[in-house]
Amino acid sequence: MSQDFPTRISFARAQDIVQAVAMDHPMDVERKPLSRALGRVLAQDVVAGIPLPGFDNSAMDGFAIRSSDGVAPRRLVGEQFAGATAGIPVAAGECLRITTGAALPAGADAVLMKENARVEGDTVLPTQAATAGQHVRRQGEDVAVGDIVLRAGAVLDASKLSLAAALGHHDLPVRRRPTVAVFTTGDELRAPGQPLAPGEIYDSNRVLLQALLIAEGYEPVAWPVLPDDPDALAGALKDAAFSFDLVLTCGGVSAGEKDFLPAFLQREGRVHFWKVLMRPGMPVLFGRLGEAHFLGLPGNPVSVLATFLTLARPLLDALQGRAVPRPRLRARLTADVAKGHDRLEFLRGVLACDESGQLQVTPNPADGSHRLRAAAQSNALVVLGEGAGQWPAGTLMDVLPYTGLEASR
């Protein structure tokens, strides 16, 4: 196979290529009601058309008063609950019973907490004075008209959706989620639950990829396992490329006798890169097939996990214009780590917080790309930089969580 595309490139260059390709092919914009927008990426800035709060209102249950009256008794002239205004003004020597969130009546400039007053008939006796503005939420103190309250590229979580609702939005413009076709390849694969013949294995990658995608809010479609047959492989992949935004495969990307995908993609589509100087996952293949992006992951399950988290998930994020990167944390090693190769390595480990509140990560010594149990026992990838090196216990390391920790959205 002739090679007129990048191969054996650095992980950083692979990341740059993924980002550049995604920026050239952004997902369409669609409007989604707030009830269906959780986790979606906002496509346009949201500008406040009304202030928050929309009017001066009480922050406490108590009495709307004129602060200039000090601790003098007040005549109780009515009540104001949250909702429609009673329209009763407060004059000198008067007060109005008020509840939290109710509009501050005309003439009042403070709220006297109910705990700081006694009521005798229609007279309110303050036990302490209230200063001007005390316990009053001013119109627009949270959001002013014209404020940009949400930026394009934000991932919509519950608090952001609540803010949009408070400003009167029923729906929001978001980027369409990419559709994803999942393929696993190999004559040796059998579905879990079926009997195994000698030399056969259960297809764990199919479950792994579907679960990773579903956890991110996607609805992947898993196709039947592709045999090690170039014609059958080509037909299925080309069909998927007309119907999906991303074709995601496992296996068949190395240089073995039955690794047909690199030559197929070069012949039928376009290869952006093949082979990245990373461990695990070096033979990862990225390109375009028909109308779809094509990402071929290696067949070993830990390689699938690592390449999905570090390349496939960033591709899906970038296609939707996600502006805030996934959190990469810093944690201290609890054990010595060493490697003798030059590739960037993603080692599995357990990220946790110690008794002093510091993040620490315990590396799993089972570092083979077939060691699925080690991946299942871990919750993060520890980043070991390029070049051979040693990292003693206590070293501060970059750590990429499998999932969660999305406060930076």
C-alpha positions in Angstrom: 0.0 0.0 0.0 1.5 3.3 -1.0 1.6 5.9 1.7 0.8 9.5 0.9 -0.7 10.3 4.3 0.8 10.9 7.8 1.8 7.7 9.5 3.5 7.0 12.9 2.7 10.6 13.9 2.9 12.0 17.4 -0.2 12.0 19.6 -0.2 15.8 19.7 -0.3 15.9 15.9 -3.1 13.3 15.8 -5.1 15.5 18.1 -4.5 18.5 15.9 -5.7 16.7 12.8 -8.8 15.4 14.6 -9.7 19.0 15.7 -9.0 20.5 12.3 -11.1 17.9 10.5 -14.0 18.3 12.9 -13.9 22.1 12.5 -14.3 21.7 8.8 -17.4 19.5 9.3 -19.5 21.0 12.1 -22.8 19.4 12.9 -26.0 21.1 11.8 -27.9 23.4 14.2 -31.3 22.3 15.5 -33.6 23.6 18.2 -34.4 21.4 21.2 -36.9 22.0 24.0 -35.2 22.4 27.3 -36.6 19.1 28.4 -34.5 17.4 25.7 -31.4 19.6 25.7 -29.5 18.1 28.6 -25.9 17.3 27.6 -26.2 19.0 24.3 -23.7 21.6 23.0 -25.1 25.2 22.7 -24.8 26.5 19.1 -25.3 30.2 19.7 -24.8 32.6 22.6 -27.9 33.2 24.8 -28.5 36.9 25.5 -30.8 38.0 28.3 -34.0 39.7 27.1 -35.3 40.3 30.6 -33.5 41.1 33.9 -33.1 38.6 36.8 -34.7 39.2 39.2 -37.4 40.8 37.1 -38.4 43.2 39.9 -37.3 44.2 43.4 -38.5 41.4 45.7 -38.2 40.1 49.2 -35.4 37.7 50.1 -37.2 36.8 53.4 -40.6 36.2 55.0 -41.3 39.3 57.1 -42.6 42.9 56.7 -41.9 45.4 53.9 -41.0 48.6 55.7 -39.4 52.1 55.4 -36.0 51.8 57.0 -36.2 55.5 58.1 -38.8 54.6 60.6 -36.2 52.8 62.7 -37.6 50.6 65.5 -40.9 52.6 65.8 -44.1 50.6 65.8 -45.7 50.1 62.4 -49.4 49.8 61.4 -49.9 46.6 59.4 -51.9 47.7 56.3 -52.0 44.5 54.3 -50.1 41.6 52.9 -48.1 40.9 49.7 -47.6 37.2 48.6 -45.5 36.0 45.7 -47.5 36.4 42.5 -49.8 39.2 41.5 -49.1 42.5 43.3 -51.6 43.7 45.9 -50.9 47.3 44.8 -50.8 48.6 48.4 -48.1 51.2 49.0 -46.2 51.6 52.3 -46.3 55.0 53.9 -44.4 56.3 56.9 -45.3 54.4 60.0 -46.8 51.5 58.0 -45.7 48.0 56.9 -46.9 45.2 54.7 -46.7 41.5 55.5 -44.5 40.0 52.7 -43.3 36.5 51.7 -40.1 35.4 50.0 -40.1 36.3 46.3 -43.0 38.7 46.6 -42.6 42.1 44.9 -41.5 44.9 47.1 -44.4 47.4 47.4 -44.0 51.1 46.5 -42.6 53.2 49.4 -40.8 50.3 51.0 -37.0 50.0 50.9 -36.3 47.1 53.2 -37.7 43.9 54.6 -37.8 43.3 58.4 -37.5 39.5 59.1 -40.5 38.1 60.9 -38.1 36.8 63.6 -37.1 40.4 64.3 -40.6 41.6 65.1 -43.6 41.0 67.3 -47.2 41.4 66.1 -49.9 42.7 68.4 -53.2 42.9 66.5 -52.6 45.3 63.5 -49.3 46.6 65.0 -45.8 45.4 64.2 -43.2 46.0 66.9 -39.6 45.7 65.5 -37.0 44.3 67.9 -34.2 45.7 65.8 -33.9 48.2 62.9 -33.4 47.2 59.2 -31.1 49.2 56.9 -32.1 50.4 53.5 -31.9 47.5 51.0 -31.7 44.8 53.7 -33.2 41.5 52.5 -34.2 43.0 49.2 -33.3 41.4 45.9 -32.8 44.2 43.4 -34.1 44.0 39.8 -31.3 42.9 37.5 -28.7 42.2 40.2 -28.2 38.7 38.9 -28.7 39.3 35.1 -29.1 42.5 33.3 -30.8 42.9 29.9 -28.3 42.3 27.2 -25.9 40.1 29.2 -24.5 37.1 27.4 -25.5 34.4 30.0 -24.5 31.3 28.1 -21.8 31.0 25.5 -21.8 29.0 22.3 -19.9 25.7 22.9 -21.2 25.3 26.4 -22.5 21.8 27.4 -26.0 22.3 28.7 -26.3 20.9 32.2 -29.1 21.3 34.7 -28.1 24.7 36.0 -27.6 26.2 32.6 -31.0 24.9 31.4 -32.6 26.3 34.6 -31.1 29.7 33.8 -32.4 29.6 30.2 -35.9 28.7 31.6 -35.7 31.6 34.1 -35.1 33.9 31.1 -38.2 32.6 29.3 -36.6 30.3 26.8 -38.7 27.2 25.8 -36.0 25.8 23.5 -32.4 26.4 22.6 -30.2 26.1 19.4 -27.9 23.2 19.8 -25.5 21.2 17.5 -27.0 17.9 16.3 -25.5 14.9 17.9 -23.4 12.8 15.5 -24.9 9.5 14.5 -22.4 6.6 15.1 -22.2 3.2 13.5 -20.2 0.6 15.5 -18.5 -2.3 13.8 -16.3 -5.1 15.3 -14.3 -7.3 13.0 -12.9 -10.8 13.1 -13.8 -14.4 12.3 -13.0 -15.3 15.9 -15.7 -13.2 17.5 -18.8 -14.6 19.0 -21.7 -12.9 20.8 -21.7 -13.4 24.6 -23.9 -16.3 25.5 -23.0 -18.4 22.5 -20.8 -21.5 22.8 -17.2 -21.0 21.9 -15.2 -23.2 19.5 -11.4 -23.5 20.0 -9.7 -20.2 19.0 -12.9 -18.1 19.4 -13.5 -15.3 21.8 -16.5 -13.3 23.0 -17.0 -9.9 21.4 -16.4 -7.5 24.4 -15.5 -4.5 22.2 -19.0 -4.2 20.9 -20.4 -3.8 24.4 -17.5 -1.5 25.4 -18.0 0.9 22.6 -21.8 1.0 22.8 -21.5 1.6 26.6 -19.0 4.4 26.1 -21.1 6.1 23.5 -24.4 5.7 25.4 -22.8 7.1 28.5 -22.0 10.3 26.5 -25.6 10.6 25.3 -25.3 9.0 21.8 -27.5 6.3 20.3 -25.0 4.1 18.5 -26.1 1.4 16.0 -24.0 -1.7 16.3 -23.9 -3.6 13.0 -23.3 -7.4 12.7 -19.7 -8.5 13.3 -17.7 -8.1 10.1 -15.9 -11.3 8.9 -12.3 -11.2 7.7 -13.5 -10.9 4.2 -12.5 -7.8 2.2 -15.6 -7.8 0.0 -18.1 -8.2 2.9 -16.2 -5.6 4.9 -16.2 -3.1 2.1 -19.9 -3.5 1.3 -21.0 -3.0 4.9 -18.7 0.0 5.6 -19.7 1.8 2.4 -23.4 1.3 3.3 -22.9 2.7 6.8 -20.9 5.7 5.4 -24.0 6.9 3.6 -26.2 6.9 6.7 -24.0 7.9 9.6 -21.7 10.8 10.6 -19.1 8.5 12.1 -18.2 4.9 11.3 -16.3 3.4 14.3 -14.6 0.1 13.9 -12.5 -2.2 16.1 -9.8 -4.5 14.7 -8.3 -4.9 11.3 -6.1 -1.8 11.3 -2.7 -3.2 11.9 -0.4 -4.8 9.4 -1.4 -8.5 9.5 -2.6 -10.7 6.7 -6.3 -9.9 7.5 -5.9 -6.3 8.4 -7.8 -4.9 5.4 -9.0 -1.6 6.6 -6.0 0.7 5.9 -5.8 -0.3 2.3 -9.6 -0.2 2.0 -9.8 3.3 3.3 -7.0 4.6 1.1 -8.7 3.0 -1.9 -12.3 4.0 -1.2 -12.0 7.2 0.8 -9.3 9.3 2.4 -6.8 8.6 5.2 -6.0 11.5 7.5 -3.5 9.4 9.5 -2.6 5.9 10.3 -0.6 4.8 13.3 0.0 7.2 16.2 3.0 7.0 18.6 0.9 6.1 21.6 0.5 3.1 23.8 -1.9 1.4 23.8 -3.6 2.0 20.4 -0.7 2.7 18.0 -2.4 1.4 14.8 -5.4 3.7 15.1 -6.7 4.8 11.6 -8.5 8.0 10.9 -10.0 9.2 7.6 -13.2 9.8 5.7 -15.4 7.4 3.8 -18.2 8.8 1.7 -20.1 11.3 3.9 -18.8 9.8 7.1 -15.8 10.2 9.3 -14.0 6.9 9.8 -12.1 6.0 12.9 -10.6 2.5 13.0 -9.6 1.5 16.5 -7.3 -1.5 17.3 -8.8 -4.8 18.4 -7.4 -5.1 21.9 -10.0 -4.0 24.4 -7.7 -1.7 26.4 -6.6 -0.1 23.1 -10.2 0.5 22.3 -10.8 2.2 25.6 -7.7 4.4 25.4 -8.2 5.5 21.7 -11.9 6.2 22.3 -11.3 8.4 25.3 -8.3 10.2 23.7 -9.3 10.5 20.0 -12.9 9.3 19.4 -14.5 11.3 22.2 -12.6 14.5 21.3 -13.7 14.0 17.7 -17.3 13.8 18.7 -16.9 16.8 21.0 -15.3 18.9 18.3 -17.9 18.0 15.7 -20.5 19.6 18.1 -18.3 22.6 18.8 -17.7 21.9 22.4 -15.7 24.8 23.7 -14.6 23.6 27.1 -12.1 20.6 27.0 -12.6 17.5 29.0 -11.0 17.8 32.5 -7.5 16.6 32.7 -6.6 16.5 36.3 -3.3 16.4 38.2 -2.8 13.7 40.8 0.2 12.3 42.7 1.4 8.7 42.0 1.1 6.3 44.9 3.7 3.9 43.4 6.7 4.1 41.1 6.1 4.0 37.3 8.7 3.5 34.6 8.7 2.8 30.8 11.5 2.1 28.3 9.8 3.2 25.0 9.4 6.5 23.3 5.7 6.5 22.8 3.2 8.6 24.9 1.5 6.0 27.2 -1.9 6.0 28.8 -1.6 3.7 31.9 -4.7 2.6 33.7 -5.1 3.7 37.3 -7.5 4.4 40.2 -8.0 8.1 40.8 -9.1 9.0 44.4 -8.9 11.7 47.0 -6.7 11.0 50.1 -7.6 12.0 53.7 -5.9 15.4 53.3 -8.1 16.2 50.2 -5.3 15.7 47.6 -5.9 13.8 44.4 -3.8 10.6 44.1 -3.7 7.9 41.4 -2.7 4.3 41.9 -1.3 2.8 38.7 -2.4 -0.7 37.7 0.7 -2.8 37.1 -1.1 -4.9 34.4 -0.3 -2.7 31.5 -0.9 -5.0 28.5 -3.4 -3.9 25.9 -5.3 -7.2 26.4 -5.6 -6.8 30.2 -9.3 -5.9 30.3 -9.6 -6.7 34.0 -7.1 -3.9 34.8 -9.1 -1.5 32.8 -12.3 -2.5 34.6 -10.6 -2.0 38.0 -9.5 1.5 37.0 -11.3 4.8 36.5 -8.7 7.0 34.8 -5.8 7.0 32.4 -2.4 8.2 33.7 -0.4 10.1 31.1 3.2 9.1 30.8 5.0 11.6 28.5 7.0 10.8 25.4 10.4 9.2 25.8 11.7 6.6 28.3 11.4 7.7 31.9 10.8 7.0 35.5 8.2 8.6 37.7 8.7 7.8 41.4 5.8 7.7 43.9 4.7 11.2 44.7 5.2 12.6 41.2 2.4 14.9 40.1 0.9 13.4 36.9 -1.7 14.4 34.3 -4.7 12.1 34.6 -7.7 11.7 32.3 -10.8 10.4 34.0 -12.9 7.8 32.2 -16.0 9.9 32.8 -17.7 12.4 35.1 -16.0 15.4 36.8 -17.8 17.7 34.4 -17.9 20.8 36.6 -15.9 22.7 34.1 -18.7 22.5 31.5 
